[in-house]
Amino acid sequence: MIAGLDTSTPVTTVAVLGPRELELHDDGEKPRHAQTLQPLLERVLEQAGASWDEIERLCVGVGPGGFTGLRLGVATARAIAQARQIPLAPVSSLDALAAPHHGRVAAVIDARRGEVFAALYEDGERTLEPVALAPETLAGRLSRGTLAVGDGAVRFRMELERAGADVPADGSDAHRVSALMVCRLGRAKEPVDRDALLPDYRREPDAKPQ
């Protein structure tokens, strides 16, 4: 069995992939990763009728995304892997966001500071590597009919739709990074050493030492 988690956005999402597939997430109204991640992991295992002894791989979304959320998610995954000797597989959160969709896709995560983290895909292949940029700059790189998904697409809907992108309704699951997709992508990846599992920040954190 495979377990997965993602904390790149305000939503904390976890999943188990095996004989039974199950995904759980919090409401994401505000970042509460420290309060919800561990309870969600235990609950998803319980509801799937599984235990940590059955988990053969742990897959984690490494961003790009919010600094605090990513740091906590990666630290939790590393601690679990060390304590239970479980192989770790990193997955791009943007890849997981785009993977359920076909054709031209823009995966867009709100980066705050008036920017987004984004990557572009054509039939599953990246055509723009993950980058932090202004939504207007991203809009200038989109072709008409591109499907834009993620909380960044919701926040900057006007700019992206003006460029001809299709943005699903605000409440659509298309805008949430799926931990099940993190599991599916991660099972095909080579595991990494625990100390080599690092967040993909793509820019400096908001808070800086004085």
C-alpha positions in Angstrom: 0.0 0.0 0.0 1.0 3.6 -0.6 0.2 6.6 1.5 0.4 10.2 0.3 0.0 13.8 1.5 0.1 17.3 0.2 0.3 20.6 2.1 1.3 23.0 -0.7 -1.9 24.9 -0.5 -4.1 25.9 2.5 -5.9 22.5 2.0 -4.3 19.5 3.8 -4.9 16.4 1.8 -4.0 12.8 2.5 -4.7 9.4 0.8 -4.1 5.7 0.8 -3.7 3.8 -2.4 -4.0 0.0 -2.4 -6.8 -2.6 -2.5 -9.0 0.4 -1.4 -8.4 4.0 -2.5 -9.4 6.7 0.0 -8.6 10.4 0.2 -9.4 12.9 3.0 -8.9 16.6 3.2 -9.7 19.5 5.5 -11.8 22.5 4.5 -8.8 24.6 3.6 -10.5 27.8 4.8 -7.2 28.8 6.3 -3.9 26.9 6.6 -4.2 24.5 9.6 -1.6 21.9 8.5 -0.1 21.6 12.0 -3.5 20.8 13.5 -5.0 18.5 10.8 -2.2 16.6 9.1 -1.4 13.9 11.6 -5.1 13.3 12.6 -6.0 13.0 8.9 -3.2 10.5 8.3 -4.4 8.4 11.1 -8.0 8.7 10.1 -7.4 7.7 6.4 -5.5 4.6 7.5 -8.3 3.7 10.0 -11.1 4.2 7.4 -9.1 2.2 4.8 -8.7 -0.6 7.3 -4.9 -0.3 7.1 -2.0 0.3 9.4 1.4 1.9 9.0 2.9 -1.6 9.0 1.2 -2.1 5.6 2.5 1.1 4.0 5.3 0.3 1.6 5.9 3.8 0.3 5.1 7.4 1.4 4.6 10.0 -1.4 4.6 13.7 -0.6 3.8 16.8 -2.6 6.9 19.0 -2.4 5.4 22.1 -4.0 5.9 24.7 -5.1 3.5 26.3 -2.6 3.2 28.0 0.8 6.5 28.0 2.7 5.1 27.0 6.1 2.8 24.3 4.8 5.5 22.7 2.6 8.0 22.8 5.4 5.6 21.0 7.8 4.5 18.4 5.2 8.0 17.5 4.2 9.2 17.4 7.8 6.3 15.1 8.8 7.0 12.8 5.9 10.7 12.6 6.7 9.9 11.9 10.4 7.4 9.1 9.5 9.9 7.6 7.0 12.7 7.6 9.6 10.6 6.1 12.4 9.0 3.4 10.2 11.7 2.8 7.6 9.3 3.7 4.7 10.7 4.7 1.3 9.9 8.3 0.3 9.0 9.6 -3.1 8.7 13.4 -3.9 6.0 14.6 -6.3 5.5 18.0 -7.8 2.3 19.5 -6.4 1.7 21.2 -9.8 2.1 17.8 -11.6 -0.4 16.3 -9.3 -2.8 19.2 -9.9 -2.5 18.9 -13.7 -2.4 15.1 -14.0 -6.2 14.3 -14.0 -6.7 16.5 -17.0 -5.9 16.2 -20.7 -5.0 18.6 -23.5 -3.5 22.0 -22.6 -3.5 22.6 -18.9 -2.2 25.3 -16.6 -1.6 24.2 -13.0 -1.8 27.4 -10.9 -1.2 27.7 -7.1 -1.6 31.0 -5.3 1.9 32.2 -4.3 0.7 35.4 -2.5 2.5 38.7 -3.1 0.3 39.0 -6.2 2.1 36.1 -7.9 1.3 32.4 -8.8 3.3 29.3 -8.9 2.5 27.7 -12.3 3.5 25.1 -14.9 2.0 24.4 -18.3 1.3 21.0 -19.8 0.3 19.6 -23.2 -1.2 16.1 -22.9 0.7 15.4 -19.7 4.0 16.8 -20.8 5.4 19.9 -19.3 5.8 22.8 -21.7 6.7 25.3 -18.9 8.6 24.3 -15.9 7.3 25.4 -12.4 7.9 29.1 -11.9 6.8 32.0 -9.8 5.4 34.8 -11.9 2.7 37.5 -12.1 -0.7 36.2 -13.2 -0.7 38.7 -16.1 2.6 37.2 -17.3 1.1 33.7 -17.1 -2.0 34.9 -18.9 0.3 36.1 -21.8 1.7 32.6 -22.2 -1.7 30.8 -22.4 -3.3 29.7 -25.6 -7.1 30.0 -25.9 -8.9 27.0 -24.5 -6.2 26.1 -21.9 -7.8 24.6 -18.8 -6.5 26.5 -15.7 -6.8 24.7 -12.4 -5.8 25.4 -8.8 -6.4 28.0 -6.2 -4.3 30.5 -8.1 -6.6 30.1 -11.1 -9.6 30.8 -8.8 -8.0 33.9 -7.3 -6.9 35.3 -10.7 -9.8 34.0 -12.7 -10.4 37.4 -14.4 -6.8 37.7 -15.8 -6.8 34.1 -17.0 -10.2 34.1 -18.6 -9.5 37.3 -20.3 -6.6 35.5 -22.0 -9.0 32.7 -23.2 -8.4 30.2 -20.4 -11.2 28.0 -19.1 -11.4 28.0 -15.3 -13.8 25.6 -13.6 -16.3 26.9 -11.0 -14.7 28.0 -7.7 -15.8 25.0 -5.7 -14.7 22.4 -8.2 -12.4 19.6 -7.0 -10.3 20.4 -10.0 -8.7 23.2 -8.0 -7.6 20.9 -5.2 -4.3 19.0 -5.2 -5.2 15.4 -4.9 -3.3 13.2 -2.5 -4.5 10.2 -4.5 -2.8 11.7 -7.6 0.3 12.3 -5.5 0.3 8.5 -4.7 -0.3 7.5 -8.3 2.6 9.7 -9.6 4.8 8.8 -6.7 4.6 5.0 -7.1 6.4 5.3 -10.4 9.3 7.5 -9.0 12.6 6.4 -7.6 12.5 6.8 -3.8 14.9 9.4 -2.4 17.0 9.5 0.7 15.2 11.0 3.7 17.6 14.0 3.9 17.3 14.5 0.1 13.5 15.2 0.3 13.3 19.0 0.2 10.5 21.4 -0.5 10.4 23.1 -3.9 9.9 26.8 -2.8 10.8 28.5 -6.1 11.4 31.7 -4.3 12.6 33.1 -0.9 10.1 32.8 2.0 8.0 35.8 3.0 9.6 35.9 6.5 13.3 36.8 6.6 15.7 36.7 9.5 16.4 40.2 11.1 
